[in-house]
């Protein structure tokens, strides 16, 4: 409840104990391997339902927007504070990636108007903060978040992941309206990866061929790859990525 939050919000404060002791060693190993290193965490909407429950969060967005704003603000600040703590430890990053599931199968969980009023300010704060540090910001959101994409662009997100095919998103139709402003990251239907080799090639070939035009596409499945996908079939999928993702000299 809002009263509970007032009693416990001090627990959202940053301290160095939030960064695992192994983090710096993991970072150094990645740098030695010349790997791309991303700072990642949860934005504001998703971790709030983990604290108070989704139903209560959605109702409070209507009835107690001040309560929700306080929760969102604390989470956003914590993400910034952890990043600064990691930088003080000597880490540098190539991009930022935030997770904030805002959709279900048929539509966003909230209206574009509610997104704009309550979630957008915190997403924009993160994008502005990392943009000031020359870092592009990626947003992960499952579900059909199509109606929110224009607002994600206004917030400053540079890439969108995973573009769930099973929720009706299709990079082939998203490319024209958004492809010059947004990197598409994913959209390969994980269910099709369980199909025949012909189905795998059709899924990857048609989507990558459309998405790669002018650049701005990163291969990824639209959700976790299920156990029904054999290793050999996944190797075949990667072969298809290389086949259709290659640019002519």
Residue, then its C-alpha position, 0 to 999 in steps of 0.5 A: x500500500x501507499x503507507x507501506x511504501x512510505x515505511x520501506x522506500x528507504x530500502x531503494x537507496x543505493x549502496x555499493x552492496x547492490x553490485x556483486x563482488x564478481x561484477x568487476x572481474x566479469x567486466x574486465x574479462x569481457x573487455x579483454x575479449x573485446x566484447x560489447x558491454x551493456x549496462x542493463x536493468x529494469x526501468x519503472x513499470x515492470x519492477x513496480x508490479x513486482x513490488x505491489x502486484x500488477x492489478x494494484x499497480x494498474x488500479x493505482x495508475x488511475x486512482x493514485x497516480x502520485x503513489x505510482x509516480x513516487x515508485x517510478x521515480x525511486x526505481x529510475x533514480x536507483x538505475x542511475x545510481x547503480x550505473x554511477x556506482x559501477x563507473x566509480x569502480x572503473x567500468x565503462x559501457x557501450x550502451x544501456x538496455x532497460x526492461x519494462x514489459x508493457x504489453x500482452x498478446x493483443x495490446x499494450x497493458x496501458x493506453x498511450x495516454x496513460x503511458x505518456x502521462x505516467x511512464x514516459x517521463x521516467x523513460x525519457x529521463x533514462x534516455x536523456x541521462x545516458x544520451x548525455x553520456x553518448x550511450x544509445x538506450x535499448x528498450x525490452x518490452x514483451x507483448x504487442x506494444x505497437x501503439x506505444x512505439x511513437x512514444x518510445x521514439x519521443x522518449x529517446x529509445x534507439x532500439x526495441x526488443x524483442x518485437x514479439x511475432x506471436x503478439x502480432x508485431x512484424x518487422x516487415x510492416x514496422x520497417x517503413x514507418x519507423x526504420x529510419x529512427x529505430x533499430x529493430x532487435x528480434x522478431x524471429x518467431x521462436x515457434x517457427x524455429x521449431x518447424x521445418x528447415x523450409x519454415x525456418x528459412x522463410x521466417x528468417x529470409x523474409x524478415x531479415x531481407x526487409x529489416x536490413x535495408x538501410x541498416x538498423x536490424x539485430x538478429x534475435x528470436x522474439x522470445x526465449x528459444x524453446x527446448x523444442x528447437x534442436x541444436x542442429x536446427x538452431x545452427x541452421x538458423x544461424x546459417x540463414x542469418x548469415x545468408x540473408x543478412x549479408x550485404x553485397x559488396 
